[in-house]
Amino acid sequence: MIKYPMYTALTQVSELHGLELSEDTFETYAMSAYNKIGNKDYRLYRTRLYPKTDPDGGWFVEKPCNMDSIEAITLDYESA
């Protein structure tokens, strides 16, 4: 199976069907369609992220740059 960059489809939609979409609109539609495909090629990684506090008193983690979606989150501690 030949794999093409996602934005190749934007060019094909424009050339074959005459549709003009902004890159933001195309990316929204493409990611929605990609998430509905059942047999997509993906890699599953396990990582350990450490939360940090933000100025408003909440918590956040910086996600890895190659992450598209989160499948599960587990915690290493028990609440009292």
Backbone hydrogen bonds, N-H to C=O, Kabsch-Sander energy under -0.5 kcal/mol:
donor,donor_aa,acceptor,acceptor_aa,energy
8,T,5,P,-1.7
9,A,6,M,-1.4
11,T,7,Y,-1.3
12,Q,8,T,-2.0
13,V,9,A,-2.7
14,S,10,L,-1.8
15,E,11,T,-2.8
16,L,12,Q,-3.0
17,H,12,Q,-0.5
17,H,13,V,-1.5
18,G,14,S,-1.1
19,L,13,V,-1.4
21,L,19,L,-0.6
26,F,22,S,-2.7
27,E,23,E,-2.5
28,T,24,D,-2.0
29,Y,25,T,-2.3
30,A,26,F,-3.1
31,M,27,E,-2.6
32,S,28,T,-1.7
33,A,29,Y,-2.4
34,Y,30,A,-2.8
35,N,31,M,-2.0
36,K,32,S,-0.7
36,K,33,A,-0.9
37,I,33,A,-0.6
37,I,34,Y,-0.9
40,K,37,I,-0.6
42,Y,40,K,-0.6
45,Y,43,R,-0.5
49,L,47,T,-0.5
52,K,60,F,-3.0
54,D,58,G,-2.0
57,G,54,D,-2.0
60,F,52,K,-2.2
63,K,61,V,-0.6
67,M,64,P,-1.4
71,E,69,S,-0.5
